[in-house]
């Protein structure tokens, strides 16, 4: 080997030099080609919603392509990105998205996000870079401009798409745009407004007989006046009560002044206080929380009654000997050992606050309430013995306040400031008023007798005082009913003033409605008189009259009878409405012209609405007192009701029925002059609008964001010749591939049939004369001929002229069927 190399060393060296030169030349050529291919040139354009045309350069696409491969980590990452952003670039039946088209989608979404003003802060972009490349949180981000640009676009798209979709199966672009067109439509129109007159302008003198009679007729026809002004049931009550005031210190003062002497013999246990607290836990917790908060504000040391314990400042409390294990010696006979309070952890920990129950017990409030409630129960018992009329006398003897209420209604009793409550009102009406004998009858068992004390049978047992209306932490009440008046309908003279006010209000509304209706009818009449509609109107009028007479005849009505007139008028009104409905399509083009002409004839002022976008309409305009009529009308014309109503009309159409607006103060007739729908691409620039639309939609569908959609002129007008040519070439190859695949499939099927025919030939049948016909030939495609096809040189015996099969001969049976005879093939010894 070495001898060979030494012998031909010159040749080998020359060959190596030539080879190196060849590689060098090829490298130079490749470098030149790469330089020409890496030229930064425009490869596409798109048009933003604001009309700006953006040029897309090849260098940017190359940068995005490289970064996407890094960030997305292969095709699976691209699929996740497509799903997250609602992109669909699956073409020609492919299960994966086209990566090149996803790059273009990335560019489009990035430019739209920029146009929408979604420029992420530098810190957010750097955090995204750190998270992607696994960098520490506080580490400096040193990357190329291309990486930073890519991540800036990436974050902006994530923010933008976050407004558009919350899951991959949200509404499609087209579905959202239908809502967008409706919500962000710009409308222009004109209007005629009729202000509502004030009710006081309709004068009626109730001192005049004619006017009073008119009101009486109005009162008789409108039964709702009796319901609205019903004379409510009233009662007369005698009451003895206690209102627990706040703060509880005031109740303590009242207790010492009025009831302490009477309650000296009343004993209250801790168990009874706990039971009362549980019966009114909500009210007591609210009371204790409020009182303790106020106490803490005034003096933090007085927040907890335990904190005033002199033992708290005893230096022995801090004596380390208190933890001497000798104290646990069971041999010590200290009487404090048996005190259950010794086991209370709160006694050993002054920093731990008392519960609300413990606080109310320590403050003495629960004990005072129970004592006063028992004292009022004593008043109840003595009153029962002495008679109900002695309630006031006995209550005052024990220091309780009393009150007399006359003709008080149920709601007023609930609102009474000293002792009233809706519970008290309900008890009085359920246990006294409803159980009072009717018509002056004698009371029976279970009935209430006037003057008797009223108790609540549903009051909880345990904790609350029986025979007393006991509301813990609020009031204690003892009462009796002395008189009751049932509810009744009012007489006319009792509410004549209210009847007059109702009539004036009705007249103002009727007059306003009539003005709007008259204008609409005048516009319709003006249109129906047009010469171009003369024949259509005549034909419709003739048909209307025929239908009216037919209905009158069918219902057996007579125009001469007074009792039939109302029904006949109803038939005529119904057919008038039907006539306008039939002529509506031909009347519609003349609405705007008729609106202006009739308004001029009636000398009505025509105002202008808009142009205004629906999204700029005011949802609930306010009309504070003192604003001018013009300012009020301006607010009405910008209200959502008016703008939405105008947007629902076609251009040139008027409102079918005048609408009452501004809290009922105006009647408005409108005509829509112009409607401007937003451009489809405009929606891309307002992602927050999309979010609100998405929240109002319940349907779910597949999104169809794709390169082909961005190419549409009404969207972004995306143009890229190289990408379009690539797509066309891909589609052509896909068609050719499908054709080749179909041809291969047919060839395989044909070959399979030929193999099956050769391997499994069909058995040839035996003719009746015992001969075997020739085998069936095989067709060129590998299949046997049809069973009805017989070769020309083979003729079945059954088809010979004049010959029938042996089994068919008259009087002859097949040999195997003869009695006592066996078939010849079965005989012994015969082959």
C-alpha positions in Angstrom: 0.0 0.0 0.0 2.7 2.4 1.0 4.7 1.5 -2.1 1.7 2.3 -4.3 1.2 5.6 -2.6 4.9 6.5 -2.9 5.0 5.4 -6.5 1.9 7.5 -7.5 2.3 10.3 -5.0 2.5 13.1 -7.6 -0.7 11.9 -9.2 -2.5 11.7 -5.9 -1.4 15.2 -4.9 -2.6 16.6 -8.2 -5.9 14.9 -7.8 -6.4 16.3 -4.3 -5.5 19.8 -5.4 -7.9 19.6 -8.3 -10.6 18.3 -6.0 -10.1 21.1 -3.5 -10.3 23.6 -6.2 -13.5 22.1 -7.4 -15.1 22.3 -4.0 -14.0 25.9 -3.7 -15.5 26.8 -7.0 -18.7 25.1 -6.1 -18.8 26.9 -2.8 -18.4 30.2 -4.6 -21.3 29.3 -6.9 -23.5 28.2 -4.0 -22.6 31.4 -2.1 -23.7 33.5 -5.1 -26.9 31.6 -5.4 -27.7 31.9 -1.7 -27.0 35.6 -1.9 -29.5 36.0 -4.7 -32.1 33.8 -3.0 -31.7 35.7 0.4 -32.4 39.0 -1.2 -35.0 40.8 1.0 -37.9 41.4 -1.4 -41.6 42.0 -1.1 -43.4 38.6 -1.2 -46.9 39.8 -0.4 -49.2 42.6 0.7 -52.3 43.0 2.9 -54.8 45.8 3.6 -55.6 46.7 7.2 -59.0 47.8 8.5 -57.9 51.4 8.5 -57.1 51.2 4.8 -53.3 51.0 5.2 -51.5 48.6 2.9 -48.7 46.6 4.5 -45.9 45.0 2.5 -44.5 41.7 3.7 -40.8 41.0 3.1 -39.2 37.6 2.6 -36.8 38.3 5.4 -39.6 38.5 7.9 -41.2 35.3 6.7 -37.9 33.5 7.0 -37.5 34.8 10.6 -41.0 33.7 11.5 -40.4 30.3 9.9 -37.2 29.7 11.9 -38.7 31.0 15.2 -41.9 29.0 14.8 -39.8 25.8 14.4 -37.9 26.7 17.6 -40.9 27.8 19.7 -43.5 25.3 18.4 -41.1 22.3 18.5 -42.3 20.4 15.4 -45.6 19.8 13.7 -47.4 19.0 17.0 -46.6 22.5 18.3 -48.0 24.0 15.1 -51.3 22.0 15.5 -51.6 23.3 19.1 -51.0 26.9 17.8 -53.6 26.5 15.1 -56.1 25.2 17.6 -55.4 27.9 20.2 -55.7 30.7 17.6 -58.6 29.2 15.7 -56.7 28.6 12.4 -57.6 26.0 9.9 -55.2 25.2 7.0 -55.9 21.5 6.5 -56.1 21.1 2.7 -56.7 18.3 0.3 -57.9 16.0 3.0 -54.7 16.3 5.1 -54.9 15.7 8.8 -52.3 18.3 9.6 -52.1 22.1 8.9 -50.0 23.5 6.1 -47.1 25.1 7.9 -46.4 27.7 5.2 -50.0 28.9 5.3 -49.9 29.1 9.1 -46.9 31.5 8.7 -49.0 33.8 6.6 -51.8 33.6 9.1 -49.3 34.5 11.8 -48.3 37.6 9.8 -52.0 38.7 9.2 -52.9 38.3 12.9 -49.8 40.1 14.0 -50.6 43.1 11.8 -54.2 43.2 12.9 -53.1 43.1 16.5 -50.8 46.1 15.9 -53.6 48.0 14.1 -55.8 47.3 17.2 -53.1 49.0 19.4 -52.1 45.8 21.2 -48.4 46.5 21.6 -47.2 44.3 24.5 -44.7 45.9 27.0 -41.1 45.0 26.8 -41.2 43.2 30.2 -44.0 40.9 29.0 -42.1 40.1 25.8 -38.9 39.3 27.8 -40.9 37.1 30.2 -42.2 35.1 27.2 -38.7 34.7 25.9 -37.4 33.5 29.3 -40.2 31.0 29.6 -39.7 29.6 26.1 -36.0 29.1 26.4 -35.9 28.1 30.1 -34.1 31.1 31.4 -34.1 32.3 35.0 -36.7 34.9 36.0 -34.3 37.8 36.6 -31.7 36.9 34.0 -31.0 39.5 31.3 -32.5 38.8 27.9 -29.9 39.1 25.2 -31.4 38.0 21.9 -31.3 39.1 18.3 -33.8 41.6 16.9 -35.5 38.9 15.0 -36.2 36.8 18.1 -37.5 39.9 19.9 -39.7 40.9 17.0 -41.2 37.4 16.7 -42.0 37.2 20.4 -43.6 40.7 20.4 -45.9 39.6 17.6 -46.5 36.2 19.3 -47.6 37.9 22.6 -49.8 40.5 20.7 -51.6 37.7 18.8 -52.2 35.8 22.1 -53.8 38.8 23.6 -55.8 39.6 20.5 -57.1 36.1 20.0 -57.9 35.9 23.7 -60.7 38.4 23.0 -62.0 36.4 20.1 -62.2 32.9 21.5 -62.3 31.1 24.8 -62.3 27.6 23.4 -61.5 26.2 19.9 -65.2 25.7 19.1 -66.5 29.2 19.4 -68.6 30.9 16.8 -67.2 31.4 13.3 -66.0 34.7 12.0 -69.1 35.0 9.8 -71.4 34.3 12.7 -69.7 36.9 14.9 -69.8 39.4 12.1 -73.6 39.1 11.8 -73.8 40.3 15.4 -71.2 42.9 14.8 -73.1 44.4 11.9 -76.2 44.7 14.0 -74.5 46.1 17.1 -72.2 48.6 15.3 -74.5 49.8 12.5 -74.5 53.5 11.8 -78.0 55.0 11.1 -79.4 58.3 9.9 -83.0 59.4 9.8 -85.6 62.0 10.5 -88.4 62.3 13.0 -91.6 64.1 14.0 -92.2 64.3 17.8 -95.4 65.0 19.6 -95.0 66.1 23.2 -97.4 64.8 25.8 -99.6 67.4 27.3 -99.7 67.7 31.1 -102.8 66.1 32.7 -103.6 69.5 34.3 -104.3 70.9 30.9 -107.5 68.8 30.6 -109.8 70.8 32.8 -112.8 69.3 34.5 -114.9 71.1 37.2 -116.3 68.6 39.7 -118.7 71.2 41.0 -120.6 71.1 37.7 -123.1 68.4 37.2 -122.1 67.5 33.6 -118.4 67.2 34.5 -119.3 65.2 37.7 -121.5 62.9 35.7 -118.7 62.3 33.2 -116.4 61.3 36.0 -119.1 59.0 37.4 -119.3 57.2 34.1 -115.5 57.0 33.9 -115.5 55.5 37.5 -118.1 52.9 36.6 -116.4 51.7 33.4 -112.9 51.4 35.0 -113.0 48.9 37.8 -109.3 49.2 38.4 -110.0 52.5 40.2 -111.8 50.6 42.9 -109.0 48.1 43.2 -106.2 50.7 43.3 -108.1 52.9 45.9 -109.6 50.1 48.0 -110.4 51.1 51.6 -108.1 49.0 53.6 -109.1 47.1 56.8 -108.2 48.9 60.0 -108.1 48.0 63.7 -108.0 49.7 67.1 -105.3 48.4 69.5 -104.2 48.9 73.1 -100.5 48.1 73.5 -98.0 47.7 76.3 -94.5 47.4 75.1 -90.7 47.6 75.6 -88.4 48.7 72.9 -84.8 47.5 73.5 -82.8 50.7 72.6 -79.3 50.8 71.3 -76.7 51.0 72.8 -77.5 48.4 75.5 -76.2 50.9 78.1 -79.5 52.8 77.6 -81.5 49.7 78.1 -79.6 49.1 81.3 -80.5 52.5 82.6 -84.2 51.9 81.7 -84.0 48.6 83.5 -82.6 50.1 86.7 -85.1 52.9 86.6 -88.3 51.1 85.8 -88.1 47.3 86.4 -85.2 46.4 88.7 -87.3 46.7 91.8 -90.1 44.5 90.3 -87.5 41.8 89.1 -85.6 41.4 92.4 -87.1 37.9 93.0 -86.6 36.7 89.4 -83.6 34.4 89.0 -82.0 33.6 85.6 -79.6 30.7 84.9 -76.9 30.5 82.3 -78.8 27.7 80.5 -81.8 30.0 80.1 -79.6 32.8 78.8 -78.0 30.3 76.3 -81.5 29.2 75.2 -82.6 32.8 74.6 -79.4 33.5 72.7 -80.0 30.5 70.4 -83.6 31.5 69.8 -82.4 34.9 68.5 -78.9 34.2 67.4 -78.9 36.4 64.3 -80.2 39.5 66.1 -77.9 39.0 69.1 -74.8 38.4 67.0 -75.5 41.6 65.1 -76.1 43.5 68.4 -73.0 42.1 70.1 -70.8 42.8 67.0 -71.9 46.4 66.8 -71.6 47.0 70.6 -68.1 45.5 70.8 -66.9 47.5 67.8 -68.2 50.7 69.4 -66.6 49.8 72.7 -63.3 49.2 71.0 -63.4 52.6 69.4 -64.2 54.4 72.7 -61.8 52.5 74.9 -60.0 49.3 73.8 -59.6 48.2 77.4 -63.4 48.0 77.8 -64.0 45.8 74.8 -64.0 42.7 76.9 -65.6 42.6 80.4 -62.9 40.2 81.4 -60.2 42.8 80.8 -61.5 44.8 83.8 -60.7 41.9 86.1 -58.2 43.2 88.7 -56.5 39.8 88.6 -55.3 40.7 85.2 -52.7 43.1 86.7 -51.7 40.8 89.5 -48.0 40.1 89.3 -48.7 36.6 90.5 -50.2 35.9 87.2 -46.7 36.0 85.7 -45.2 33.9 88.5 -43.4 30.9 86.9 -44.5 28.8 89.8 -48.0 28.7 88.5 -46.9 25.9 86.2 -45.6 24.0 89.2 -46.5 20.3 88.7 -47.6 20.2 92.3 -50.7 22.1 91.3 -51.8 19.0 89.5 -51.5 16.8 92.6 -54.8 15.1 93.1 -54.2 14.9 96.8 -54.7 18.7 97.2 -58.2 19.5 98.5 -58.5 22.9 96.9 -62.2 23.6 96.4 -61.4 25.4 93.1 -60.5 22.0 91.7 -64.2 21.2 91.2 -65.1 24.5 89.6 -65.9 23.9 85.9 -64.6 27.3 85.0 -61.1 26.0 85.9 -61.3 24.0 82.7 -62.1 27.0 80.5 -59.0 27.8 78.4 -60.2 31.5 78.1 -59.8 31.9 81.9 -56.1 31.1 81.5 -55.7 33.1 78.3 -56.8 36.7 78.7 -55.8 37.4 75.1 -58.5 35.1 73.7 -61.8 37.1 73.2 -65.2 35.9 74.5 -67.8 34.6 72.1 -70.9 36.8 71.6 -72.9 34.6 74.0 -70.3 34.9 76.7 -70.0 38.7 76.1 -73.8 39.2 76.3 -73.9 37.1 79.5 -71.0 39.0 81.1 -72.6 42.4 80.1 -75.9 41.3 81.8 -78.0 42.2 78.7 -79.4 38.7 78.3 -80.4 38.5 82.0 -82.1 41.9 81.9 -84.1 40.9 78.8 -85.3 37.7 80.3 -86.4 39.4 83.5 -88.3 42.1 81.7 -90.0 39.5 79.4 -91.1 37.6 82.5 -92.4 40.8 84.1 -94.5 41.6 81.0 -95.8 38.0 81.1 -96.9 38.8 84.7 -98.8 41.8 83.3 -100.5 39.4 80.8 -101.6 37.1 83.6 -103.0 39.9 85.8 -104.8 41.5 82.8 -106.4 38.2 82.0 -107.8 38.0 85.5 -108.9 41.6 85.8 -110.1 42.0 82.2 -108.6 43.3 79.0 -109.6 46.9 79.7 -107.2 46.9 82.7 -104.1 46.4 80.4 -103.1 50.0 80.5 -103.5 50.4 84.2 -101.6 47.2 85.1 -98.8 47.8 82.5 -98.1 51.3 83.9 -98.0 49.9 87.5 -95.0 47.7 86.4 -93.3 50.5 84.6 -94.2 49.6 81.0 -95.1 52.1 78.2 -98.6 52.0 76.7 -100.2 53.3 73.5 -103.6 53.4 71.8 -103.9 53.1 68.0 -107.1 53.9 66.2 -108.0 52.9 62.6 -104.5 51.8 61.8 -103.9 49.8 58.6 -101.8 46.6 58.4 -98.8 48.3 56.7 -98.9 51.2 59.0 -98.8 48.9 62.0 -95.7 47.3 60.6 -94.0 50.7 60.2 -94.9 52.0 63.7 -91.6 53.4 65.1 -91.9 52.4 68.8 -92.9 48.8 68.7 -94.3 48.0 65.2 -93.0 45.2 63.1 -94.4 43.2 60.3 -94.5 40.2 62.6 -96.8 42.1 64.9 -99.1 43.1 62.0 -99.2 39.5 60.7 -100.1 38.1 64.2 -102.9 40.7 64.7 -104.4 40.0 61.3 -104.0 36.2 61.5 -105.0 35.6 65.1 -107.5 38.4 65.7 -108.9 40.0 62.5 -109.4 36.8 60.5 -110.8 34.9 63.6 -113.3 37.6 64.5 -117.0 36.4 64.1 -118.6 37.8 61.0 -121.8 39.8 61.0 -121.9 40.3 64.8 -122.3 36.5 65.5 -121.4 35.1 68.9 -117.8 33.9 69.1 -117.2 30.1 69.0 -114.3 28.0 70.2 -111.2 29.2 68.3 -112.7 32.6 67.5 -111.3 35.9 68.7 -113.3 38.0 71.1 -112.8 41.8 71.0 -110.8 43.1 73.9 -108.9 39.8 74.4 -105.1 39.7 74.5 -103.4 38.5 71.3 -100.6 35.9 71.4 -98.6 34.2 68.7 -99.2 30.5 68.7 -96.3 29.9 66.3 -93.7 31.6 68.6 -90.8 29.2 69.3 -90.9 27.4 72.6 -87.7 27.6 74.6 -85.8 30.8 75.1 -88.7 33.1 74.2 -91.4 34.2 76.7 -94.8 32.7 76.3 -97.9 34.9 76.0 -95.7 37.8 74.9 -94.8 38.9 71.3 -91.1 38.4 71.9 -88.6 39.7 69.4 -85.1 39.1 70.9 -82.9 42.2 71.0 -85.7 44.3 69.5 -89.0 44.5 71.4 -91.5 42.9 73.8 -95.2 43.6 73.0 -98.5 42.8 74.7 -101.7 44.0 72.8 -105.4 43.6 72.5 -107.8 44.6 69.7 -110.8 46.8 70.6 -112.3 47.4 67.1 -112.0 46.1 63.5 -113.3 47.5 60.2 -113.2 45.2 57.1 -111.7 46.3 53.8 -114.2 47.5 51.2 -114.5 49.1 47.8 -114.6 52.9 47.8 -117.6 55.0 47.0 -117.3 57.5 44.2 -117.6 60.5 46.5 -114.8 59.1 48.7 -112.2 59.1 46.0 -113.6 61.7 43.6 -110.3 63.6 43.5 -108.3 60.5 42.6 -110.9 59.7 39.9 -110.4 63.1 38.4 -106.6 62.6 38.4 -106.9 59.2 36.7 -109.3 60.7 34.1 -106.8 63.6 33.3 -103.9 61.1 33.0 -106.0 58.9 30.6 -107.0 61.9 28.5 -103.4 63.0 28.1 -102.3 59.6 27.0 -105.3 59.2 24.6 -104.6 62.5 23.0 -101.0 61.7 22.5 -101.7 58.3 21.0 -104.3 59.8 18.7 -101.9 62.4 17.3 -99.4 59.7 16.4 -102.0 57.4 14.9 -103.5 60.3 12.9 -100.1 61.0 11.3 -99.6 57.4 10.3 -103.0 57.2 8.8 -102.5 60.5 6.9 -99.2 59.1 5.5 -101.0 55.9 4.4 -103.8 57.8 2.8 -101.4 60.1 0.9 -99.6 57.0 -0.6 -102.9 55.3 -1.5 -103.9 58.3 -3.6 -100.8 58.1 -5.8 -101.7 57.6 -9.5 -99.3 54.7 -9.9 -101.2 52.7 -7.2 -104.7 53.6 -8.4 -105.4 50.2 -10.0 -103.9 48.2 -7.2 -105.9 50.2 -4.6 -109.1 49.8 -6.6 -108.7 46.0 -6.9 -107.8 45.7 -3.2 -110.8 47.8 -2.2 -113.2 45.7 -4.3 -111.8 42.6 -2.7 -112.1 44.1 0.8 -115.8 44.9 0.3 -116.6 41.5 -1.0 -114.8 39.9 2.0 -116.6 42.2 4.5 -120.0 41.3 3.1 -119.1 37.6 3.0 -118.1 37.7 6.7 -121.3 39.6 7.7 -123.3 37.0 5.9 -121.4 34.1 7.4 -121.9 35.4 10.9 -125.6 36.2 10.2 -125.3 39.9 11.0 -127.6 42.7 10.0 -126.5 46.3 9.5 -129.9 47.5 10.5 -129.7 46.0 14.0 -128.1 48.2 16.6 -126.7 45.2 18.6 -124.7 44.1 15.5 -123.0 47.4 14.8 -120.0 46.8 17.1 -119.2 43.4 15.5 -119.6 44.8 12.0 -117.2 47.6 12.8 -114.7 45.0 14.1 -114.9 43.1 10.8 -114.4 46.3 8.8 -111.4 47.3 10.8 -109.8 43.9 10.4 -110.2 44.0 6.6 -108.8 47.6 6.5 -105.7 46.3 8.3 -105.5 43.3 5.9 -105.8 45.7 2.9 -102.8 47.7 4.0 -100.9 44.5 4.6 -101.5 43.4 1.0 -100.5 46.8 -0.4 -97.5 47.2 2.0 -94.8 46.1 -0.5 -96.0 48.6 -3.0 -96.5 51.4 -0.5 -93.0 51.0 1.1 -91.0 52.8 -1.6 -93.1 55.9 -1.1 -92.8 56.1 2.7 -90.1 58.7 2.9 -91.7 61.0 0.3 -95.1 60.7 2.0 -93.6 61.4 5.4 -92.1 64.7 4.3 -95.1 65.8 2.3 -97.7 65.1 5.1 -95.4 66.8 7.7 -95.3 69.9 5.6 -99.1 69.8 5.1 -99.7 69.6 8.8 -96.9 72.1 9.5 -95.0 69.7 11.7 -91.3 70.2 12.5 -89.0 67.5 11.1 -85.9 66.8 13.1 -82.7 64.9 12.1 -81.3 61.8 13.8 -77.6 60.9 13.5 -75.5 59.7 11.9 -74.9 57.7 15.0 -73.5 54.2 15.6 -75.6 51.8 17.6 -72.8 51.2 20.0 -72.7 54.9 20.9 -76.4 54.9 21.9 -77.2 55.5 25.5 -78.8 52.5 27.3 -80.8 54.3 29.9 -80.8 58.1 29.5 -81.5 60.2 32.6 -83.9 63.1 32.6 -83.1 65.1 35.8 -85.4 68.0 36.7 -84.5 71.3 35.4 -83.1 70.3 32.0 -84.6 72.0 28.9 -87.0 70.3 26.5 -84.3 70.5 23.8 -81.8 68.8 26.0 -84.3 66.1 26.9 -85.1 65.5 23.2 -81.4 65.2 22.4 -81.0 62.5 25.0 -84.0 60.7 23.7 -82.7 60.7 20.2 -79.4 59.2 21.4 -81.2 56.5 23.5 -80.8 52.8 22.6 -84.6 52.5 22.1 -84.6 55.1 19.3 -81.4 54.0 17.6 -82.3 50.3 17.8 -85.7 51.1 16.4 -84.3 53.1 13.5 -81.7 50.4 12.8 -84.5 47.8 12.5 -86.1 49.7 9.6 -85.1 49.3 5.9 -83.8 52.4 4.2 -86.8 54.7 3.2 -89.2 52.9 5.6 -91.1 54.5 8.5 -92.1 53.1 11.8 -95.3 51.0 11.6 -96.6 52.3 14.9 -95.5 55.6 16.5 -93.3 54.8 19.6 -93.7 56.4 23.0 -90.3 57.5 24.4 -88.7 59.6 27.1 -90.7 58.0 29.9 -93.9 58.4 27.9 -93.5 62.1 27.4 -93.2 62.0 23.6 -94.7 60.1 20.6 -92.1 59.6 17.9 -92.6 58.8 14.2 -89.3 58.1 12.4 -88.1 57.4 8.8 -84.8 55.7 8.1 -82.8 57.6 5.5 -79.5 55.6 5.5 -77.9 52.6 7.1 -74.1 52.0 6.9 -72.9 48.6 7.8 -69.3 48.2 9.1 -66.7 46.6 6.9 -65.9 43.0 7.8 -62.2 43.8 8.4 -63.2 46.6 10.9 -64.1 43.9 13.4 -60.5 42.8 13.6 -59.5 46.1 15.0 -61.8 45.9 18.0 -61.1 42.7 19.9 -62.9 43.8 23.0 -66.1 44.2 21.0 -65.7 40.6 19.9 -65.4 39.5 23.5 -68.7 41.1 24.4 -70.4 39.6 21.3 -69.0 36.2 22.2 -70.4 36.4 25.7 -74.0 37.0 24.4 -73.9 34.0 22.0 -74.9 30.5 23.0 -74.2 28.7 19.8 -70.9 26.9 19.2 -69.4 26.2 15.9 -66.0 25.5 14.2 -63.9 28.5 13.3 -62.7 28.9 9.8 -59.8 31.4 10.0 -57.5 30.6 7.1 -55.3 32.0 4.4 -58.1 31.9 1.9 -60.3 34.0 4.2 -57.6 36.6 4.7 -57.3 36.9 0.9 -60.9 38.1 0.5 -61.2 41.8 -0.5 -63.7 42.4 2.3 -61.2 41.2 4.8 -57.4 41.8 4.4 -56.9 41.5 0.6 -53.9 39.4 1.3 -51.8 38.9 -1.9 -48.8 36.6 -2.3 -48.1 35.3 -5.9 -45.5 32.7 -4.8 -47.8 31.2 -2.2 -50.8 31.2 -4.5 -48.7 29.4 -7.2 -47.6 26.9 -4.6 -51.1 26.2 -3.5 -52.3 25.8 -7.2 -49.4 23.4 -7.9 -50.1 21.5 -4.7 -53.8 21.1 -5.7 -52.8 20.0 -9.2 -50.5 17.3 -7.8 -53.2 16.3 -5.3 -55.6 15.8 -8.2 -53.1 13.7 -10.2 -52.3 11.7 -7.1 -56.0 10.9 -6.6 -56.4 9.9 -10.2 -53.3 7.5 -10.0 -54.6 6.1 -6.8 -58.0 5.4 -8.3 -56.4 3.7 -11.3 -54.3 1.5 -9.1 -57.4 0.5 -7.1 -59.3 -0.6 -10.2 -56.3 -2.6 -11.4 -56.1 -4.4 -8.1 -59.8 -5.2 -8.2 -59.6 -6.6 -11.7 -56.5 -8.7 -10.9 -58.2 -10.0 -7.8 -61.3 -11.2 -9.7 -59.1 -13.0 -12.3 -57.2 -14.9 -9.5 -60.4 -15.9 -7.8 -61.9 -17.1 -11.1 -58.8 -19.3 -11.8 -58.5 -20.7 -8.3 -62.2 -21.3 -7.7 -63.9 -22.4 -11.1 -67.6 -23.0 -10.9 -68.7 -26.7 -11.1 -70.3 -27.7 -14.5 -73.8 -29.1 -14.1 -74.9 -32.6 -15.3 -77.5 -32.7 -17.9 -80.6 -34.9 -17.5 -79.2 -37.4 -20.1 -76.1 -37.9 -17.9 -73.7 -35.9 -20.2 -71.3 -33.3 -18.9 -71.2 -30.1 -20.9 -68.0 -28.4 -21.9 -66.5 -26.1 -19.2 -67.6 -22.5 -19.3 -65.0 -20.3 -20.9 -63.5 -17.4 -18.9 -64.0 -13.9 -20.1 -60.9 -11.7 -20.8 -61.5 -9.8 -17.5 -61.1 -13.0 -15.5 -64.8 -13.6 -14.8 -67.1 -16.4 -15.8 -69.9 -15.7 -18.3 -73.4 -15.0 -17.2 -75.2 -18.2 -16.2 -77.8 -17.5 -18.9 -75.1 -17.3 -21.5 -74.4 -20.8 -23.1 -71.6 -21.5 -25.6 -72.7 -21.9 -29.2 -71.5 -25.5 -29.4 -73.3 -26.7 -26.3 -77.1 -26.9 -26.4 -79.0 -28.1 -23.2 -81.2 -31.2 -23.9 -84.2 -29.5 -22.4 -84.1 -26.9 -25.2 -84.2 -29.3 -28.1 -87.2 -28.9 -30.3 -90.1 -31.3 -29.6 -88.3 -33.0 -26.7 -89.1 -32.8 -23.0 -87.2 -33.9 -20.0 -87.9 -37.5 -18.9 -89.4 -36.5 -15.7 -92.0 -34.4 -17.5 -93.5 -37.3 -19.6 -97.2 -38.0 -19.0 -97.9 -40.9 -16.7 -94.3 -41.6 -16.0 -92.5 -41.0 -12.7 -88.9 -40.8 -12.0 -87.3 -44.3 -11.3 -86.3 -43.4 -7.8 -89.9 -42.7 -6.9 -91.4 -46.2 -7.9 -92.8 -48.2 -5.1 -90.6 -50.9 -3.7 -87.8 -50.1 -6.1 -84.4 -48.6 -5.1 -82.3 -46.4 -7.3 -80.0 -48.4 -9.6 -76.9 -46.9 -7.9 -77.9 -48.4 -4.6 -78.1 -52.1 -5.8 -75.7 -54.5 -4.2 -72.8 -55.4 -6.3 -73.4 -52.9 -9.0 -71.0 -50.2 -9.7 
